[in-house]
Amino acid sequence: MQTIVALMVLAVAALAQPALGAQRVLLLNSYHHGYKWTDDITAGVRAFLTRESPGVQLHIEYMDTKRVNDPLYYDHLAAMYAYKFNHIQFEAVIASDNNAYEFLLSYRDLLFSGIPVIFCGVNYFQPASLEGHSGFTGVNEEADLEAGIELALQLHPDTRRIVVINDTTPSGRQVQRHLRQLIGKNRFDVQFRLWEDVTMATLERWVASLGSGDIVLYSFFLRDKAGDFFEFDESITRIARACPVPIYGAWDFNLGYGIVGGMLTSGYFQGESAARL
């Protein structure tokens, strides 16, 4: 840990050197290349900057936190970024999704002191999270679960139960909090069942048992109770193959892999909006 801190201090001192050459923007992605939501955000950022600010050099980093997520890992990431970027002055940092946003709340002043941060893909953003921080702005990612449920019930008026499939990753916990608040309003005359902290095998067995009067609302299920990681397309495809009832979604990257539709949030437009800011 002392080595990590020493590297960070040396690198931060180097950042004080004046910037030369082109303007540079860092896109810090919470997840990994190949995860469609992240790829869509990246495409939105890149397309807007290419079109509107072609002189900007875009640097892209992937934190890979769907696979690894613990405090020591974040310390190592901070040390690596401090070393890697010790000769680069960024004009802005774009943070995509909750983990990159929270990482920068902790490390921005050490790694990128005074540099503005624009976030996107932050699930159900709470302004209170910025208390004590300056230079942050961004785009709230608030999937419209309420409108999605209303749509599903209009199309399936005989529904008696909605089964929600969600995981327990940081993003999943944000969705769970919002969903529990929504269920607590008692607006919908149906039962809700949340399936979250289970293995994929158990989930496949449970969805196979669904029948008349059931529909599924799927957010994402990327890490199961056993700690196994699933790519977005593998997860929804496996669940859809086992499921005999309609599956509605909340994010557009699941469309084409087993959901029938829904009120879908777009990663591309999240990225484009952040780039515009």
PyMOL commands that set and color helices and strands:
alter all, ss='L'
color gray80, all
select helices_A, chain A and resi 2-15+36-52+71-84+98-111+127-130+145-155+170-184+200-208+232-242+252-254+267-276
alter helices_A, ss='H'
color red, helices_A
select strands_A, chain A and resi 24-29+57-62+92-96+117-123+136-141+161-165+191-195+214-218+247-249
alter strands_A, ss='S'
color yellow, strands_A
deselect
rebuild
show_as cartoon
